Amino acid sequence: MLSWFSSNWATILIVVVLLGIVAGCIATILHGRKTGKSSCGCSCGHCPMGGACHKK
């Protein structure tokens, strides 16, 4: 087991870092939804779908 870990430590480290980044992104998205933030940036003046995504 120790020899397998020592030969694959770089791959394991990369996977752990990527999982942390993905978890952080998901947490940020969920936190934004709970606080009512929109993902589009709310600059609808020049957007062709500006009237469709936000209710007035």
N, CA, C and O atoms as a GROMACS GRO file, in nm:
protein
  224
    1MET      N    1   0.082  -0.119   0.000
    1MET     CA    2   0.000   0.000   0.000
    1MET      C    3   0.087   0.126   0.000
    1MET      O    4   0.058   0.221  -0.072
    2LEU      N    5   0.191   0.126   0.079
    2LEU     CA    6   0.278   0.242   0.087
    2LEU      C    7   0.352   0.265  -0.043
    2LEU      O    8   0.376   0.379  -0.083
    3SER      N    9   0.390   0.157  -0.110
    3SER     CA   10   0.459   0.173  -0.238
    3SER      C   11   0.364   0.228  -0.345
    3SER      O   12   0.405   0.308  -0.430
    4TRP      N   13   0.238   0.187  -0.341
    4TRP     CA   14   0.139   0.241  -0.436
    4TRP      C   15   0.119   0.390  -0.412
    4TRP      O   16   0.113   0.468  -0.507
    5PHE      N   17   0.107   0.429  -0.284
    5PHE     CA   18   0.089   0.570  -0.251
    5PHE      C   19   0.209   0.653  -0.293
    5PHE      O   20   0.194   0.763  -0.346
    6SER      N   21   0.328   0.601  -0.270
    6SER     CA   22   0.448   0.678  -0.306
    6SER      C   23   0.466   0.690  -0.457
    6SER      O   24   0.525   0.787  -0.504
    7SER      N   25   0.416   0.596  -0.532
    7SER     CA   26   0.428   0.606  -0.678
    7SER      C   27   0.316   0.689  -0.741
    7SER      O   28   0.327   0.731  -0.856
    8ASN      N   29   0.207   0.713  -0.666
    8ASN     CA   30   0.093   0.788  -0.720
    8ASN      C   31   0.061   0.914  -0.640
    8ASN      O   32  -0.051   0.964  -0.650
    9TRP      N   33   0.152   0.966  -0.564
    9TRP     CA   34   0.124   1.080  -0.476
    9TRP      C   35   0.089   1.205  -0.556
    9TRP      O   36   0.005   1.283  -0.511
   10ALA      N   37   0.149   1.225  -0.670
   10ALA     CA   38   0.120   1.345  -0.749
   10ALA      C   39  -0.024   1.342  -0.802
   10ALA      O   40  -0.094   1.444  -0.799
   11THR      N   41  -0.067   1.228  -0.850
   11THR     CA   42  -0.204   1.214  -0.901
   11THR      C   43  -0.305   1.234  -0.788
   11THR      O   44  -0.407   1.300  -0.806
   12ILE      N   45  -0.277   1.175  -0.673
   12ILE     CA   46  -0.366   1.189  -0.559
   12ILE      C   47  -0.376   1.335  -0.516
   12ILE      O   48  -0.484   1.384  -0.486
   13LEU      N   49  -0.264   1.405  -0.513
   13LEU     CA   50  -0.263   1.546  -0.475
   13LEU      C   51  -0.344   1.630  -0.573
   13LEU      O   52  -0.419   1.718  -0.531
   14ILE      N   53  -0.329   1.606  -0.702
   14ILE     CA   54  -0.403   1.681  -0.804
   14ILE      C   55  -0.554   1.656  -0.790
   14ILE      O   56  -0.633   1.750  -0.800
   15VAL      N   57  -0.593   1.532  -0.766
   15VAL     CA   58  -0.735   1.499  -0.751
   15VAL      C   59  -0.792   1.568  -0.627
   15VAL      O   60  -0.904   1.620  -0.632
   16VAL      N   61  -0.718   1.569  -0.517
   16VAL     CA   62  -0.766   1.634  -0.395
   16VAL      C   63  -0.782   1.785  -0.416
   16VAL      O   64  -0.880   1.844  -0.370
   17VAL      N   65  -0.686   1.847  -0.485
   17VAL     CA   66  -0.696   1.991  -0.512
   17VAL      C   67  -0.815   2.022  -0.602
   17VAL      O   68  -0.889   2.117  -0.576
   18LEU      N   69  -0.834   1.943  -0.705
   18LEU     CA   70  -0.947   1.964  -0.796
   18LEU      C   71  -1.081   1.943  -0.725
   18LEU      O   72  -1.176   2.018  -0.750
   19LEU      N   73  -1.090   1.844  -0.639
   19LEU     CA   74  -1.214   1.823  -0.563
   19LEU      C   75  -1.240   1.941  -0.470
   19LEU      O   76  -1.356   1.979  -0.450
   20GLY      N   77  -1.136   1.998  -0.412
   20GLY     CA   78  -1.152   2.116  -0.328
   20GLY      C   79  -1.203   2.235  -0.407
   20GLY      O   80  -1.288   2.310  -0.359
   21ILE      N   81  -1.151   2.254  -0.528
   21ILE     CA   82  -1.196   2.364  -0.612
   21ILE      C   83  -1.342   2.346  -0.652
   21ILE      O   84  -1.420   2.441  -0.647
   22VAL      N   85  -1.380   2.225  -0.690
   22VAL     CA   86  -1.518   2.198  -0.728
   22VAL      C   87  -1.612   2.217  -0.609
   22VAL      O   88  -1.720   2.274  -0.624
   23ALA      N   89  -1.571   2.170  -0.492
   23ALA     CA   90  -1.654   2.189  -0.372
   23ALA      C   91  -1.669   2.337  -0.340
   23ALA      O   92  -1.777   2.380  -0.298
   24GLY      N   93  -1.563   2.415  -0.357
   24GLY     CA   94  -1.572   2.559  -0.333
   24GLY      C   95  -1.665   2.627  -0.431
   24GLY      O   96  -1.741   2.716  -0.392
   25CYS      N   97  -1.661   2.587  -0.556
   25CYS     CA   98  -1.751   2.645  -0.657
   25CYS      C   99  -1.896   2.612  -0.625
   25CYS      O  100  -1.984   2.698  -0.634
   26ILE      N  101  -1.922   2.489  -0.589
   26ILE     CA  102  -2.059   2.450  -0.555
   26ILE      C  103  -2.108   2.525  -0.432
   26ILE      O  104  -2.223   2.569  -0.428
   27ALA      N  105  -2.022   2.540  -0.332
   27ALA     CA  106  -2.060   2.613  -0.211
   27ALA      C  107  -2.090   2.759  -0.243
   27ALA      O  108  -2.183   2.817  -0.188
   28THR      N  109  -2.011   2.820  -0.332
   28THR     CA  110  -2.034   2.959  -0.371
   28THR      C  111  -2.167   2.974  -0.445
   28THR      O  112  -2.241   3.069  -0.420
   29ILE      N  113  -2.197   2.883  -0.533
   29ILE     CA  114  -2.323   2.887  -0.608
   29ILE      C  115  -2.442   2.871  -0.513
   29ILE      O  116  -2.540   2.944  -0.522
   30LEU      N  117  -2.433   2.774  -0.422
   30LEU     CA  118  -2.542   2.752  -0.328
   30LEU      C  119  -2.560   2.870  -0.234
   30LEU      O  120  -2.673   2.907  -0.202
   31HIS      N  121  -2.452   2.929  -0.190
   31HIS     CA  122  -2.461   3.046  -0.103
   31HIS      C  123  -2.524   3.164  -0.179
   31HIS      O  124  -2.605   3.238  -0.122
   32GLY      N  125  -2.488   3.181  -0.305
   32GLY     CA  126  -2.547   3.287  -0.386
   32GLY      C  127  -2.696   3.268  -0.406
   32GLY      O  128  -2.772   3.365  -0.406
   33ARG      N  129  -2.739   3.145  -0.423
   33ARG     CA  130  -2.882   3.119  -0.440
   33ARG      C  131  -2.959   3.148  -0.312
   33ARG      O  132  -3.071   3.199  -0.316
   34LYS      N  133  -2.898   3.114  -0.198
   34LYS     CA  134  -2.966   3.139  -0.071
   34LYS      C  135  -2.981   3.288  -0.043
   34LYS      O  136  -3.079   3.329   0.018
   35THR      N  137  -2.885   3.368  -0.089
   35THR     CA  138  -2.892   3.513  -0.065
   35THR      C  139  -2.965   3.586  -0.176
   35THR      O  140  -2.979   3.708  -0.169
   36GLY      N  141  -3.011   3.516  -0.280
   36GLY     CA  142  -3.090   3.576  -0.384
   36GLY      C  143  -3.011   3.638  -0.498
   36GLY      O  144  -3.066   3.715  -0.576
   37LYS      N  145  -2.884   3.606  -0.508
   37LYS     CA  146  -2.804   3.661  -0.618
   37LYS      C  147  -2.833   3.585  -0.747
   37LYS      O  148  -2.862   3.465  -0.746
   38SER      N  149  -2.823   3.657  -0.857
   38SER     CA  150  -2.843   3.598  -0.988
   38SER      C  151  -2.708   3.568  -1.050
   38SER      O  152  -2.610   3.636  -1.021
   39SER      N  153  -2.702   3.468  -1.134
   39SER     CA  154  -2.575   3.432  -1.197
   39SER      C  155  -2.546   3.512  -1.322
   39SER      O  156  -2.435   3.504  -1.376
   40CYS      N  157  -2.642   3.590  -1.371
   40CYS     CA  158  -2.621   3.660  -1.498
   40CYS      C  159  -2.554   3.796  -1.480
   40CYS      O  160  -2.506   3.852  -1.579
   41GLY      N  161  -2.548   3.851  -1.361
   41GLY     CA  162  -2.486   3.980  -1.339
   41GLY      C  163  -2.584   4.096  -1.341
   41GLY      O  164  -2.548   4.208  -1.305
   42CYS      N  165  -2.707   4.072  -1.383
   42CYS     CA  166  -2.817   4.170  -1.381
   42CYS      C  167  -2.789   4.295  -1.463
   42CYS      O  168  -2.834   4.404  -1.427
   43SER      N  169  -2.718   4.283  -1.569
   43SER     CA  170  -2.697   4.394  -1.661
   43SER      C  171  -2.782   4.365  -1.784
   43SER      O  172  -2.730   4.323  -1.888
   44CYS      N  173  -2.910   4.388  -1.773
   44CYS     CA  174  -3.004   4.342  -1.875
   44CYS      C  175  -3.033   4.446  -1.983
   44CYS      O  176  -3.113   4.419  -2.072
   45GLY      N  177  -2.972   4.563  -1.977
   45GLY     CA  178  -3.002   4.667  -2.074
   45GLY      C  179  -2.964   4.630  -2.216
   45GLY      O  180  -3.031   4.671  -2.311
   46HIS      N  181  -2.859   4.554  -2.233
   46HIS     CA  182  -2.813   4.518  -2.367
   46HIS      C  183  -2.837   4.370  -2.399
   46HIS      O  184  -2.795   4.322  -2.504
   47CYS      N  185  -2.904   4.300  -2.311
   47CYS     CA  186  -2.927   4.157  -2.329
   47CYS      C  187  -3.057   4.134  -2.406
   47CYS      O  188  -3.159   4.192  -2.370
   48PRO      N  189  -3.056   4.050  -2.511
   48PRO     CA  190  -3.178   4.025  -2.586
   48PRO      C  191  -3.283   3.949  -2.504
   48PRO      O  192  -3.402   3.955  -2.538
   49MET      N  193  -3.243   3.879  -2.400
   49MET     CA  194  -3.337   3.806  -2.315
   49MET      C  195  -3.362   3.880  -2.184
   49MET      O  196  -3.408   3.821  -2.086
   50GLY      N  197  -3.331   4.009  -2.180
   50GLY     CA  198  -3.342   4.086  -2.057
   50GLY      C  199  -3.480   4.087  -1.994
   50GLY      O  200  -3.490   4.087  -1.872
   51GLY      N  201  -3.584   4.087  -2.073
   51GLY     CA  202  -3.718   4.090  -2.017
   51GLY      C  203  -3.769   3.952  -1.978
   51GLY      O  204  -3.872   3.942  -1.912
   52ALA      N  205  -3.699   3.847  -2.016
   52ALA     CA  206  -3.750   3.713  -1.992
   52ALA      C  207  -3.699   3.653  -1.862
   52ALA      O  208  -3.766   3.567  -1.804
   53CYS      N  209  -3.583   3.695  -1.813
   53CYS     CA  210  -3.527   3.625  -1.698
   53CYS      C  211  -3.558   3.692  -1.565
   53CYS      O  212  -3.552   3.626  -1.462
   54HIS      N  213  -3.591   3.819  -1.562
   54HIS     CA  214  -3.622   3.888  -1.437
   54HIS      C  215  -3.764   3.945  -1.443
   54HIS      O  216  -3.801   4.015  -1.537
   55LYS      N  217  -3.840   3.912  -1.342
   55LYS     CA  218  -3.977   3.963  -1.337
   55LYS      C  219  -3.974   4.105  -1.281
   55LYS      O  220  -3.902   4.135  -1.186
   56LYS      N  221  -4.054   4.191  -1.341
   56LYS     CA  222  -4.057   4.330  -1.297
   56LYS      C  223  -4.172   4.355  -1.205
   56LYS      O  224  -4.190   4.468  -1.158
   0.00000   0.00000   0.00000
